[in-house]
């Protein structure tokens, strides 16, 4: 009788397929290329490009300054932390919006919202790819906003990946683990490429902008007074050499009309206060005991040393 009752029971419904979990792909990403590594690379890359374009404005090769990796990371604070804060704030806002809507909407309303969000994400993703393609074919189209194509590539990838995840969740047919992992790796790589592309263009504009600000502030305080054990034969406009009268002094020449712009890697980078881009001369000196720097609101070129 028990066997007959068991045979009369309807067969159990097949288990509902669950979308593939990205945990394996994320573990692979973490072991191959951690997000913190990408962030550090972005900071270093931005700092180096920033310094390169700033010095190039004054006609100084980057290799002559001897900047270190730490210098590049420190310089990345000049202009990059703002965009990073905006991006993180946007991500946090989207997460809060997701939690709010998921808690307020019923299952039927939530499914309708997902069905509507899928084509929207596809359209936005394709638009991002189109912007990136225009940036490759016609970069002059973004002459005033060079970072847009790289940002378009990253956002386009994120939108299309989101659409792919929504479609997979609705189809209830999980992809093979290898395919899902390859999808996440490719998306991570493309987003990283887009970020480095955007940072390269953005750092150029920030570096040149900072150089223009430095040029405008050259005439203001403080001024740098340079003492040297030997004559440096500085002949830049506005720079004055004054021989020191005391024969027992360690520094026999005094130079006024200069301003220290950067000191790193054992080098001093100075500019005359009357520097102009059309015909200006930049000065790079090694940091040695034969040189001494003083800083003053206004140096008197006629004062004895």
Order of alpha helices (4+ residues) and beta strands (2+ residues): alpha-alpha-alpha-alpha-alpha-alpha-alpha-alpha-beta-beta-beta-beta-beta-beta
